[in-house]
Amino acid sequence: MKNATLWVINMCLFCTSFNVLADNIDTSLLDKGRYLATAADCTACHTQPNSQEKPYAGNYAIHSPMGDIIASNITPSAEFGIGNYTEQQFSDALRKGIAADGHHLYPAMPYTAYSGMTDEDVHALYYYFMHGVEPIDEPAKQTELDFPFNIRALMFGWNLLYANDQPYTPDDTQSAELSRGQYLSDVLGHCSTCHTPRNSLMAEDQSQYLAGAELDGWYAPNITSDAESGIGNWSYQDIAQYLKTGDVPGKAQAGGPMAEAIEHSFRHLNDGDLNAIAKYIKQVPAIQTPVAKTLTKPVTSSVHQQITGQGDQASLADTSEQDGGRLYQNACASCHGRDGAGTDDHFYPSLVENRTVTAAKANNLIMAISDGVARQGNQYDVLMPAFKRDLSNQQIASVTNYVRQRFGQVKSDLSSQDVAAIRHGQEAPFVIRYASTLLVSALVLVLIVIGVVVVYRRRK
């Protein structure tokens, strides 16, 4: 009886303590932090695909020219996450790329963009991760890069050259809406991280701001205001709609990393913020980049067989079938139509006047055929099957050439080697590929110089 009474008292005390803690939660600050985490797309990198029951637990592999960088556990787990981080340590990781134990983070974590976050937003984000995220007591794998990239201290020099820890300051000459759009685009949304090409040291080339860049096989297109190679002919409504749905009929559909950004981040933002982003992106100075060469003579289809349902699926397993038109009819026509027009409701998009088809680089069309497209939306989900197990590189090249020529009226003569290179991801810059050799050579050269100086002094 005594034990039962003590148990009841303890439970009452626990419930009372829990209610006190719950009452002390600042729900307004919590909601703000949650919204900021969504706008910053934290879940895309720190949550493994198909592991939504363990949000922010890490282990997602981010492919880079230096090797795979493994995202860390950023739940409030005291042992494996950031549960013991002070707000200042959290801020340093977020804005300076320095973890609580002092080691440098790799810029796959976009601290070069997050550095612009205001103190108020950092506080709200910290509050959310400490009070609104469930601790996951599981370790994330460690990033293991080859020499010399495994020496994290080298990031100190890189940061001196390319990092900036100054919070964003609004431009007094522009409207509040435009400043909000810039903050959302450049800081939280870190659009430049994907859409700006990198220099030889893998830092963003700001002279080509938002002019397009390769990204793990995919291509983040030119989103400057250039009318021909960028999105200058898009309206504000087009840009906002694309961010919300990933689909603007007759212009573009999101796939790959952009589909992930829309699924996890942009579609959850309020209309005011989406419109602000659209207003800012729309006025980004135009940068002209190459466009596809058009064909002087329209291409007509050489395929005349009657298609029923999915067509002859056996051809997909037959590597001897190399005709792009026949492959298209067997693998693609049941959704996109024999004439490439898609469906009237745009659920299956038209390939005619489709930016993915007519782009100067065929990366996104190749990757969509190879890896498919998966995107959750507010109204419906989009799923295009991946054909990488059914089609060889040569077959992907053939069907890509057919689609680009037939429906885009652009010149396309891709080979199987071109497709293999794109699917493998962009080649690392020379300095990155030969970093270890260059570093060792430099060290040897320094030792030789030191040796020469020592010998010279002794002879004197």
C-alpha positions in Angstrom: 0.0 0.0 0.0 2.8 2.3 0.9 4.6 1.6 -2.4 1.4 2.2 -4.3 1.0 5.5 -2.6 4.5 6.6 -3.4 4.0 5.5 -7.1 0.9 7.7 -7.3 2.7 10.7 -5.7 5.7 10.3 -8.1 3.4 10.1 -11.1 1.6 13.2 -10.0 4.9 15.0 -9.5 6.0 13.9 -13.0 2.8 15.0 -14.6 3.0 18.3 -12.8 6.6 18.8 -13.9 5.7 17.9 -17.5 2.8 20.4 -17.5 5.1 23.1 -16.1 7.6 22.4 -18.9 4.8 22.4 -21.5 3.5 25.6 -20.2 6.9 27.2 -20.4 7.3 26.4 -24.1 7.1 29.5 -26.2 4.9 28.2 -29.0 5.3 31.3 -31.1 9.1 31.0 -31.0 8.8 27.3 -31.7 6.6 27.8 -34.7 9.0 30.5 -36.1 12.0 28.1 -35.7 10.1 25.3 -37.4 9.3 27.6 -40.3 12.9 28.7 -40.6 14.1 25.1 -40.6 11.7 24.4 -43.4 12.8 27.5 -45.3 16.5 26.5 -44.8 15.6 23.0 -46.0 17.5 21.3 -43.2 15.7 18.0 -43.5 16.8 17.5 -47.1 20.4 16.8 -46.1 20.0 15.7 -42.5 17.3 13.1 -43.0 17.8 10.0 -45.0 15.3 9.3 -47.8 12.5 7.1 -46.7 13.5 7.7 -43.0 11.0 10.3 -42.1 10.4 8.6 -38.8 13.9 9.8 -37.9 14.0 13.4 -38.9 17.4 15.2 -38.6 19.2 12.0 -37.6 21.8 12.4 -40.3 23.6 9.7 -42.3 22.6 11.2 -45.7 25.5 11.0 -48.1 26.1 14.2 -50.0 28.1 13.5 -53.1 31.0 15.9 -53.9 34.0 15.9 -56.1 36.1 15.2 -53.0 34.0 12.2 -52.0 30.9 11.5 -50.0 30.2 13.9 -47.1 28.0 12.4 -44.5 25.4 14.7 -42.8 25.5 14.6 -39.1 22.8 14.0 -36.5 21.4 17.4 -35.5 18.7 16.2 -33.2 19.0 17.3 -29.5 20.6 13.9 -28.6 23.1 14.7 -25.9 25.4 11.8 -27.0 25.1 11.7 -30.7 23.5 15.0 -31.7 23.6 18.7 -30.7 21.9 18.3 -27.4 24.9 19.8 -25.5 25.4 22.7 -27.9 25.0 26.1 -26.4 23.3 28.7 -28.6 26.7 30.3 -29.4 28.1 26.9 -30.5 25.0 26.3 -32.6 25.5 29.7 -34.2 29.2 29.0 -34.9 28.3 25.8 -36.6 25.5 27.4 -38.6 27.3 30.6 -39.6 31.0 29.8 -39.4 31.2 26.1 -40.1 32.8 25.3 -36.8 31.4 22.5 -34.6 31.2 22.6 -30.8 34.5 20.6 -30.4 36.3 23.1 -32.7 36.6 21.0 -35.9 35.7 22.6 -39.2 32.7 21.5 -41.2 32.8 21.0 -44.9 30.9 23.6 -47.0 28.5 20.9 -48.2 26.8 22.3 -45.1 25.9 25.7 -46.6 27.3 27.9 -43.8 28.6 30.3 -46.4 24.9 31.1 -47.0 23.6 30.6 -43.5 26.3 33.1 -42.3 23.8 35.8 -43.3 21.2 34.6 -40.8 20.1 37.2 -38.3 20.6 36.7 -34.5 16.9 36.6 -34.0 16.5 33.8 -36.6 19.4 31.8 -35.2 17.8 32.0 -31.7 14.5 30.8 -33.0 16.1 28.0 -35.0 18.1 26.9 -31.9 14.9 27.0 -29.8 13.1 24.7 -32.3 15.9 22.1 -32.5 16.2 22.0 -28.7 12.5 21.9 -27.9 10.6 20.8 -31.1 12.8 18.0 -32.5 12.8 14.5 -31.0 16.2 13.3 -29.9 17.5 10.3 -32.0 20.1 8.5 -30.0 21.9 7.0 -32.9 25.3 7.9 -34.3 25.7 9.1 -37.8 28.6 7.7 -39.9 31.8 9.6 -40.1 32.9 11.4 -43.2 36.0 9.8 -44.6 37.7 11.7 -47.4 41.0 10.9 -49.0 44.1 12.9 -48.2 44.4 15.9 -48.1 40.7 16.6 -47.8 40.5 14.5 -44.6 42.6 17.3 -42.9 39.7 19.5 -41.8 42.2 22.2 -40.6 42.7 23.1 -44.2 39.2 24.6 -44.2 40.6 27.5 -42.1 42.5 28.8 -45.1 39.5 28.2 -47.4 37.2 30.1 -45.0 39.6 33.0 -45.0 39.3 33.2 -48.7 35.6 32.5 -49.2 33.6 32.6 -46.0 31.8 35.5 -44.4 30.1 35.5 -41.0 28.4 38.9 -41.3 24.6 38.8 -40.9 22.4 39.9 -43.8 21.8 43.7 -43.9 18.8 44.9 -45.9 19.4 47.3 -48.7 17.7 50.6 -47.8 17.2 51.4 -51.5 14.9 48.4 -52.1 11.5 47.5 -50.8 10.9 45.3 -47.7 9.4 42.6 -50.0 12.5 42.6 -52.2 14.8 42.4 -49.1 12.7 39.5 -47.8 13.0 37.7 -51.1 16.8 38.2 -51.1 17.1 36.9 -47.5 15.0 33.9 -48.4 16.9 33.2 -51.6 20.5 34.0 -50.6 20.5 33.0 -47.0 17.8 30.5 -45.9 17.1 29.0 -49.3 20.8 29.1 -50.3 19.8 29.1 -54.0 23.3 30.1 -55.0 24.8 26.9 -53.5 23.4 24.9 -56.4 22.7 27.5 -59.2 26.1 29.2 -59.1 29.1 27.4 -60.7 32.2 26.7 -58.7 35.8 27.7 -59.2 38.9 25.5 -59.1 38.8 25.5 -55.3 35.1 24.6 -55.2 34.0 28.0 -54.0 31.1 29.8 -55.7 32.1 32.0 -58.7 30.1 35.1 -57.8 30.8 36.6 -61.2 28.4 33.9 -62.5 25.8 34.3 -59.7 22.8 32.0 -60.4 24.0 31.3 -64.0 23.7 27.5 -63.6 25.9 24.7 -62.4 26.3 20.9 -62.6 25.2 19.0 -59.5 25.8 15.3 -59.1 24.8 14.6 -62.7 21.9 17.0 -62.7 22.1 20.6 -63.9 20.8 23.5 -61.8 19.8 25.9 -64.6 20.5 29.5 -65.2 17.9 31.4 -63.2 19.0 34.9 -63.9 16.7 37.3 -65.8 18.3 36.5 -69.2 15.3 36.0 -71.5 17.0 33.3 -73.7 19.2 31.2 -71.4 17.6 32.2 -68.1 14.1 32.7 -66.8 13.6 36.3 -68.0 10.5 35.3 -69.9 8.9 33.8 -66.8 6.3 35.9 -64.9 6.3 36.4 -61.1 3.4 33.9 -61.0 5.3 31.3 -63.0 8.3 31.4 -60.5 6.0 31.3 -57.4 4.0 28.4 -58.9 7.1 26.5 -59.8 8.4 26.8 -56.2 5.0 25.7 -54.8 4.3 22.8 -57.2 7.4 22.1 -59.2 5.4 22.4 -62.4 4.8 25.2 -64.8 3.2 23.7 -67.9 5.0 24.6 -71.1 8.1 25.7 -69.2 9.6 23.3 -66.7 9.0 20.4 -64.2 11.2 19.9 -61.2 13.3 16.8 -60.8 16.4 15.6 -58.8 17.7 18.0 -56.1 15.2 20.7 -57.1 12.3 18.3 -56.6 13.7 17.6 -53.1 13.9 21.3 -52.3 10.3 21.8 -53.4 9.0 18.7 -51.6 10.7 19.5 -48.2 11.0 23.3 -48.3 9.5 25.6 -50.9 6.0 24.2 -51.1 5.5 24.7 -47.3 6.3 28.4 -47.4 3.5 31.0 -47.3 2.4 32.7 -50.5 3.9 36.0 -49.3 7.4 34.5 -49.0 7.1 32.7 -52.4 6.1 35.9 -54.1 9.0 37.7 -52.4 11.4 35.1 -53.7 9.9 35.4 -57.2 10.2 39.2 -57.1 13.9 39.0 -56.1 14.9 36.2 -58.6 13.0 38.1 -61.4 15.3 41.1 -61.0 18.7 39.3 -60.7 21.0 40.8 -63.3 20.9 38.8 -66.6 23.9 36.5 -67.4 23.8 34.9 -70.8 24.9 31.3 -71.0 25.0 29.0 -74.1 21.7 27.7 -75.5 21.1 24.6 -77.6 21.7 24.7 -81.3 18.4 24.5 -83.2 18.0 22.2 -86.2 17.5 23.9 -89.5 15.1 21.1 -90.7 12.3 19.8 -88.5 12.6 16.2 -87.5 9.7 13.8 -88.2 9.1 10.5 -86.6 10.4 7.4 -88.3 8.3 5.2 -86.1 5.0 4.1 -87.5 3.9 1.1 -85.6 0.6 1.1 -83.7 1.2 1.6 -80.0 -1.0 -0.2 -77.5 -0.5 0.4 -73.7 3.1 0.4 -72.8 4.3 -1.0 -76.1 6.8 -3.7 -76.5 8.4 -3.9 -73.1 10.8 -6.6 -74.2 12.8 -4.0 -76.1 13.8 -2.4 -72.8 15.7 -5.6 -71.9 17.1 -6.0 -75.4 20.3 -4.0 -75.6 20.4 -4.6 -79.3 17.5 -2.1 -79.7 19.2 1.2 -80.4 16.6 3.1 -82.3 15.7 6.1 -80.2 12.2 6.5 -81.7 11.3 2.9 -81.0 12.6 3.0 -77.5 10.6 6.2 -76.9 7.4 4.5 -78.1 8.0 1.5 -76.0 9.1 3.2 -72.8 7.7 6.7 -72.8 4.7 7.2 -75.2 2.1 5.7 -72.9 2.5 8.7 -70.6 4.0 11.5 -72.7 2.1 10.5 -76.0 3.4 9.6 -79.4 3.5 13.3 -80.3 5.2 14.2 -76.9 2.2 16.4 -76.0 1.6 14.7 -72.6 -1.9 14.9 -71.2 -4.5 17.7 -71.2 -4.3 18.1 -67.4 -0.5 18.4 -67.6 -0.2 15.5 -65.1 2.1 13.9 -67.7 4.0 16.9 -69.0 4.4 17.8 -72.6 7.9 17.4 -74.0 7.3 20.0 -76.6 8.8 23.4 -75.7 9.9 21.8 -72.4 13.0 23.4 -70.9 14.4 20.1 -69.8 14.3 18.9 -73.5 15.6 22.1 -75.1 18.3 23.0 -72.6 21.9 23.5 -73.8 22.9 20.7 -71.5 21.0 17.4 -71.7 21.9 16.5 -68.1 18.4 16.8 -66.6 16.7 14.8 -69.4 19.3 12.1 -69.1 19.1 11.9 -65.3 15.3 11.9 -65.4 15.3 8.9 -67.8 18.0 7.2 -65.7 17.0 7.9 -62.2 13.3 8.9 -62.6 11.5 11.7 -60.9 9.8 11.6 -57.5 8.2 14.6 -56.0 5.6 14.9 -53.3 3.2 17.8 -53.8 0.4 19.6 -51.8 -2.3 18.2 -54.2 -0.7 15.1 -55.7 2.6 13.2 -56.0 4.6 12.9 -59.1 6.5 9.7 -60.0 8.3 8.9 -63.2 10.0 5.4 -63.2 13.8 5.1 -63.4 15.0 3.2 -66.4 18.7 2.8 -65.4 18.2 -0.9 -64.8 16.4 -1.4 -68.2 18.3 0.8 -70.5 22.0 0.9 -71.3 24.0 4.1 -71.6 23.8 3.8 -75.4 20.0 3.3 -75.2 19.6 6.3 -72.9 21.7 8.3 -75.4 19.5 7.2 -78.3 16.2 8.0 -76.7 17.6 11.4 -75.4 18.8 12.3 -78.9 15.4 11.3 -80.3 13.4 13.3 -77.8 15.6 16.4 -78.1 15.5 16.3 -81.9 11.9 15.3 -82.4 10.2 17.4 -79.7 12.7 20.1 -79.0 14.0 20.6 -82.5 17.5 21.0 -81.1 20.8 19.3 -82.3 21.7 16.3 -80.2 24.4 13.7 -80.9 25.1 12.3 -77.4 27.1 9.1 -77.2 27.1 6.4 -74.6 30.3 7.9 -73.2 28.6 11.2 -72.7 25.7 9.6 -70.8 28.2 7.6 -68.6 30.1 10.8 -67.8 26.9 12.7 -66.9 25.5 9.9 -64.7 28.8 9.6 -62.9 28.7 13.3 -62.0 30.9 16.3 -63.0 34.6 15.8 -63.1 36.5 17.5 -60.2 38.6 20.5 -61.0 42.3 19.9 -61.7 43.4 21.3 -58.3 40.9 18.9 -56.6 41.9 15.8 -58.6 45.6 16.2 -58.0 45.5 17.9 -54.6 47.5 15.2 -52.9 50.2 15.2 -55.6 50.4 19.0 -55.6 50.6 19.2 -51.8 53.3 16.6 -51.7 55.2 18.2 -54.5 55.0 21.6 -52.7 56.3 20.0 -49.5 59.2 18.4 -51.4 60.0 21.7 -53.1 60.0 23.5 -49.7 62.3 20.9 -48.3 64.6 21.2 -51.3 64.8 25.0 -50.8 65.4 24.6 -47.1 68.2 22.1 -47.9 69.8 24.4 -50.5 69.7 27.3 -48.0 71.3 25.2 -45.2 74.1 23.9 -47.5 74.7 27.5 -48.8 75.0 28.9 -45.3 77.4 26.1 -44.2 79.7 26.7 -47.1 79.9 30.4 -46.2 
